């Protein structure tokens, strides 16, 4: 799963309330006690909703600074008492590795991203604050909660989702004599072969970050017949071998035919998008988060998105998931004692009811 998430002013504000309105504090670093009270109490708010106390929050994002700057700037214009120590690391594997290192060394930021790839580890490790009773969670889609929840508790917030597929360069297809995107897996293999014969790299498949082709094959072969197969695997009623063997065998065809090669493994997600934008590769896997970069990098690029080629063309699949969630470090210094947090939550709920 890729990023799919664009931080909004309202999302930052909701998390900032938890961190500052019930504890204040100027430190943006994590502490060693999850019950530590900072600066003796809650910050007061003026009529505009701005806290009178200066608060600095640290954020680890997998959106880069260019993407995040407009949103953070907008937030600070409305709430000038907040400032941010912004850090970033590219998704997926680099971000997860950095966050894991920070969590294990008690140096994680106040706010960080969790996704399907690391939610279990973060939640099971007790690194994320339980946000279940926070008012803003009520605005979260129920369909988004399972990925960021466990045992009835929700540990991160997202209000987005995403759908992704295969971006293809229409001009390179035309150059190779291909008039349309392939619908079946066999046709996809033939198209890749034709692109190679024309001296064009068919596709960059960075399976370490974005295994859309493999996921699509699994969905087409297995989930189309039994949508509950994943649940059966994790409940012990089925095995990975039963559901994934054929998908892996078919995906391996693009390895044995040297459509994807070992040198692709070292490419970062940003490098792959740049290669596509400059016309050096005919296809990449991606989602809506890539579109602004592609249009800015090459306004003349002629490209479209297509579903993942399938064994059974009657079952076409795109990839997709809830957007990655914003979580609060359970060891942040910007958090009051549990009793004070509970009192603040109750007072905010009362204020909502009165208004």
C-alpha positions in Angstrom: 0.0 0.0 0.0 1.2 3.4 -0.9 0.7 6.8 0.8 -2.9 7.8 -0.3 -3.0 10.3 2.4 -2.9 14.1 2.3 -2.9 15.7 5.7 -5.7 18.3 6.1 -5.9 21.3 8.4 -8.8 19.7 10.3 -7.0 16.4 10.8 -3.9 18.2 12.2 -6.1 20.3 14.4 -8.0 17.3 15.8 -4.8 15.6 16.8 -3.3 18.8 18.1 -6.2 19.3 20.5 -5.4 15.9 22.0 -1.8 16.8 22.4 -2.0 20.4 23.5 -5.4 21.5 24.8 -5.1 18.8 27.5 -1.5 19.3 28.5 0.2 22.1 26.6 3.9 22.0 26.5 6.6 23.2 24.1 8.5 20.0 23.6 8.2 18.3 20.2 10.1 15.2 21.3 8.9 12.0 22.9 9.4 11.3 26.6 9.8 8.2 28.7 6.5 8.3 30.6 3.2 8.0 28.9 1.5 9.7 31.9 3.8 12.7 32.1 2.1 16.0 32.8 3.5 19.0 31.0 3.5 22.5 32.2 1.0 21.8 34.9 -2.3 21.8 33.0 -4.4 22.7 30.0 -3.8 25.6 27.8 -6.5 28.3 27.7 -8.2 29.1 24.4 -9.4 32.4 23.1 -12.6 33.1 21.2 -11.0 32.1 17.9 -10.2 28.7 19.2 -6.5 29.5 19.4 -4.6 28.3 22.5 -2.7 31.1 24.2 0.2 28.8 24.9 2.9 28.2 22.3 3.0 24.5 21.3 5.5 22.8 19.1 4.6 19.4 17.7 6.9 17.0 15.8 5.6 15.1 12.8 7.1 12.2 10.9 5.4 12.0 7.5 5.8 10.0 4.4 4.6 12.9 2.3 7.5 15.1 1.5 8.0 18.7 2.6 6.8 20.1 -0.7 3.5 18.3 -0.4 3.0 19.1 3.2 4.0 22.7 3.3 0.8 24.3 2.0 -1.3 22.4 4.6 1.0 23.1 7.5 1.2 26.8 6.5 -2.6 27.0 6.3 -2.9 25.4 9.7 -0.4 27.8 11.3 -2.1 30.8 9.7 -5.3 29.9 11.5 -3.6 28.7 14.7 -0.4 30.8 15.0 0.5 29.4 18.4 1.3 26.0 16.9 4.6 25.2 15.2 5.9 22.0 13.7 9.2 20.1 13.7 8.6 18.3 10.4 10.5 15.2 9.3 9.8 12.9 6.4 10.9 9.6 5.0 9.7 8.1 1.7 7.2 5.2 1.7 6.9 2.4 2.2 9.8 0.4 3.5 12.1 3.4 4.2 9.4 5.1 6.2 8.6 2.0 8.2 12.2 1.3 9.0 12.8 4.8 10.2 9.7 4.9 12.4 10.5 1.5 13.9 14.0 2.7 14.8 12.6 5.9 16.4 10.0 4.0 18.3 12.5 1.5 19.7 14.9 4.3 20.8 12.1 6.4 22.4 12.9 9.2 19.9 9.7 9.1 17.8 7.8 12.2 16.9 4.5 13.4 18.5 2.5 12.5 15.4 3.4 9.8 12.9 1.8 7.8 10.1 0.8 4.2 10.4 -0.5 2.0 7.5 -1.6 -1.5 6.8 2.1 -2.6 6.6 3.0 -1.6 10.1 -0.3 -1.1 12.0 -0.1 -4.4 13.9 3.4 -3.8 15.1 2.7 -0.2 16.2 -0.5 -1.1 18.0 0.7 -4.3 19.6 3.9 -2.5 20.8 1.8 0.1 22.6 3.4 2.9 20.6 0.1 4.6 19.6 -2.3 6.4 21.8 -5.9 5.1 22.0 -8.0 7.6 20.2 -11.3 5.7 20.4 -13.1 8.3 22.6 -11.8 11.4 20.9 -14.6 13.4 19.3 -13.0 13.6 15.9 -13.0 9.8 15.5 -16.8 10.1 15.2 -16.2 11.7 11.8 -14.1 8.8 10.5 -15.7 6.4 8.1 -16.5 3.0 9.6 -14.9 1.3 6.6 -11.6 3.0 7.5 -11.4 1.9 11.1 -10.5 -1.8 10.9 -7.1 -1.2 9.4 -6.3 1.2 12.3 -8.0 -0.6 15.1 -7.7 -3.7 17.3 -9.9 -5.2 19.9 -12.5 -2.5 19.4 -10.0 0.4 19.9 -9.0 2.8 17.2 -5.4 4.1 17.3 -5.1 6.4 14.3 -7.3 8.7 12.2 -7.8 8.9 8.4 -10.6 10.4 6.4 -9.4 9.2 3.0 -9.1 6.2 0.8 -7.4 5.5 -2.4 -7.6 3.5 -5.6 -4.6 2.7 -7.8 -3.7 0.8 -10.9 -1.2 0.9 -13.8 -0.2 4.2 -15.3 0.8 3.8 -19.0 2.5 6.2 -21.4 0.2 6.4 -24.5 2.9 7.8 -26.7 5.3 4.9 -25.9 2.5 2.4 -26.5 1.9 4.1 -29.9 5.6 4.0 -30.7 5.7 0.3 -30.1 2.5 -0.2 -32.3 0.2 -1.0 -29.3 -3.2 0.6 -29.7 -4.8 -0.2 -26.3 -3.9 -1.3 -22.8 -4.1 -5.1 -22.3 -7.0 -6.6 -20.5 -5.7 -10.1 -19.8 -2.5 -11.3 -18.2 -1.4 -13.1 -21.4 -2.0 -10.0 -23.4 0.0 -8.0 -20.8 2.9 -10.4 -21.3 2.7 -9.9 -25.1 2.6 -6.1 -24.8 5.6 -6.1 -22.5 7.5 -8.3 -25.1 6.5 -5.9 -27.9 7.7 -2.9 -25.8 11.1 -4.6 -25.2 11.5 -5.3 -28.9 10.9 -1.6 -29.6 13.7 -0.8 -27.1 11.4 0.5 -24.4 11.4 -0.6 -20.8 8.0 -2.1 -20.3 7.4 -1.6 -16.6 9.1 -0.9 -13.3 7.7 -3.2 -10.7 9.1 -2.1 -7.3 7.6 -5.1 -5.5 9.1 -4.0 -2.2 6.9 -1.0 -2.0 4.0 -1.5 -4.4 3.1 -5.1 -5.3 0.0 -4.2 -7.3 0.5 -6.7 -10.1 0.7 -9.6 -7.6 -2.1 -8.3 -5.5 -4.3 -7.9 -8.6 -3.6 -11.5 -9.7 -4.4 -12.8 -6.2 -7.7 -10.8 -6.2 -8.6 -12.0 -9.7 -7.7 -15.6 -9.1 -8.8 -16.1 -5.4 -10.8 -13.2 -4.0 -13.1 -13.1 -7.0 -14.2 -16.6 -6.0 -14.1 -16.2 -2.2 -14.0 -12.6 -0.9 -13.5 -13.9 2.7 -10.4 -15.9 1.8 -8.0 -13.5 3.7 -10.1 -14.0 6.9 -10.0 -17.8 6.4 -6.2 -17.7 6.2 -5.8 -15.7 9.4 -8.4 -17.9 11.2 -6.6 -21.0 10.2 -9.3 -22.3 7.9 -7.2 -21.9 4.8 -3.5 -21.6 3.9 -1.4 -19.0 2.0 -0.4 -21.8 -0.3 -4.0 -22.5 -1.3 -4.8 -18.9 -2.1 -1.5 -17.4 -3.4 0.3 -20.2 -5.3 -1.2 -19.6 -8.7 -0.9 -15.8 -8.4 2.8 -16.2 -7.6 3.4 -18.6 -10.5 1.7 -16.2 -13.0 3.5 -13.2 -11.6 6.8 -15.1 -11.9 6.3 -15.1 -15.6 7.4 -11.5 -15.8 10.6 -12.5 -13.9 11.5 -15.5 -16.0 10.8 -13.5 -19.2 13.1 -10.7 -17.8 10.3 -8.1 -18.0 11.3 -7.1 -14.5 14.9 -7.4 -13.6 17.0 -7.3 -10.3 18.2 -3.8 -10.9 14.6 -2.5 -10.4 14.6 -3.6 -6.7 16.9 -0.7 -5.7 14.7 2.0 -7.2 12.8 4.2 -4.9 9.2 5.2 -5.4 10.2 8.7 -6.3 12.8 7.5 -8.8 10.2 5.3 -10.5 7.7 8.2 -10.9 10.5 10.4 -12.3 11.5 7.7 -14.8 7.9 7.5 -16.0 7.5 11.3 -16.1 10.6 11.6 -18.3 9.4 8.9 -20.7 12.0 6.2 -19.8 9.5 3.5 -18.9 6.1 2.6 -20.4 4.2 1.6 -17.3 4.4 2.0 -13.5 2.1 1.1 -10.6 0.7 4.0 -8.7 -2.2 6.0 -7.4 -3.8 9.5 -7.3 -0.9 10.8 -5.2 1.4 10.5 -8.2 -0.7 12.6 -10.6 0.3 16.1 -9.4 4.0 15.1 -9.6 3.6 13.7 -13.1 1.8 16.8 -14.4 4.3 19.2 -12.8 7.3 17.2 -14.0 6.1 16.8 -17.5 2.9 18.8 -18.5 3.0 17.2 -22.0 3.0 13.6 -20.7 0.1 11.6 -22.3 -0.8 9.0 -19.8 -3.8 7.1 -18.4 -4.5 4.7 -15.5 -5.8 1.2 -16.3 -7.0 -1.8 -14.1 -4.5 -4.5 -13.3 -4.4 -7.1 -16.2 -6.3 -10.2 -15.2 -6.4 -14.0 -15.8 -10.1 -13.7 -16.0 -10.9 -10.4 -17.9 -14.5 -10.4 -16.6 -13.1 -9.7 -13.1 -11.0 -6.4 -13.4 -9.4 -5.1 -10.3 -7.8 -1.9 -9.1 -5.8 -1.8 -5.9 -7.1 0.2 -3.0 -7.3 0.7 0.7 -8.1 3.2 3.4 -5.7 6.1 3.6 -2.9 5.8 6.0 -3.6 7.0 9.5 -2.3 9.7 11.8 -1.3 8.3 15.2 -0.1 10.0 18.4 3.0 8.7 20.0 1.9 7.2 23.3 5.1 8.5 24.9 4.8 12.0 23.7 5.6 14.7 26.3 2.7 16.7 24.9 0.2 14.7 26.8 -1.3 15.2 30.3 -2.1 12.5 32.9 -4.8 10.0 32.1 -7.2 11.7 34.5 -6.6 15.2 33.0 -7.1 13.8 29.5 -10.4 12.2 30.5 -11.5 15.4 32.1 -10.6 17.3 28.9 -12.4 14.9 26.7 -15.6 15.1 28.9 -15.5 18.9 28.8 -15.1 19.0 25.0 -18.0 16.6 24.6 -20.1 18.8 26.9 -19.2 21.8 24.9 -20.3 20.1 21.7 -23.6 19.2 23.2 -24.2 22.7 24.5 -23.4 24.2 21.2 
